[in-house]
Amino acid sequence: MDPTVVVVTGANDGIGFHMTRAFLADGYCVAGLDLADENLHPLLAANPGRLLEFSDEDWEEVVATILKGTFLCAQEFARF
């Protein structure tokens, strides 16, 4: 595996947390996503620049972009 960024959902605890730690230990840049983040703060401090933080506003922008883009493409396709 040779990705630039690994995305882990449920990164705050359980399997997601341990996967996040393992990917960081292997040198990957990790986007750890979770509704809670108290366990991610120590990982962030120990791995500066490799664990990406998304605010709620950032995530909403990503989702809106993906949903709107998908909708607009489907709308254009339906015209043909």
N, C-alpha and C positions, 0 to 999 in steps of 0.2 A: 504494500500500500504506500502511495506517495502523494497524498493530498496536501494542498497548501494549508487549508483550514478544515478542521473536523467540527461538525455540529453535533452536540449532544443535548437531547431533550431530557428533562428531569435530572439536570446536572447537580442539583443541590443535595440529593441524598440517594441512598440505595445503589442500585447498579449504575445509574447515570453518574453519580458522584465518583464511584470507583473507576468507571470508564474515563471520566474526565481526568482524574489523577494519572491513570495509566498513559493516556495520550500525551499529557504534559511531560511525563517522565521520559517518553520516547521522543520528545522534541517537537511535537506538533503544536500548532497554534489552534486553540480550541474556542469555539463559540458555545459557551455553556448556557443553556436556556432553562429557566424554571421560574415558577411564580414566586418562590421563596429564594433567598440568596444568602442566608447567614453562613452556610458552610462554604460558599464560594469565595468569601472575603479572604480567608487565610490562603487559599490557592492563588488568588489574584496577587496578594502581597509576595508570595514566594515565587511567582512566575510573571514578573512584569512584562507587559507587551505580548504575552502569549495566550492569555485568557481574555477574550473580548467581552466587554460589558455593553449591554443594550438596555437603554431606558425603555419605559413603556411607550414613550413617544416614538423612539426609534423603531421599535417593533411594530407599532401601529402603522408607521410610514411604509415599512417593508411589506406588511400584509396588504395595505391599501394599494400599493404599487402593483403587487402581483395580481390581486383581484381585479383591479381596474384594467390592467393590461390584458388579462385573460378575457374579461368581458368585452373590451373594445375589439380584440381580435376575433372573438366569436361573432360579434355583431357585424363586423365587416365581412366575414366569411359567409354569414347567413344571407347577405345581399346578393350573392352570386347564385 
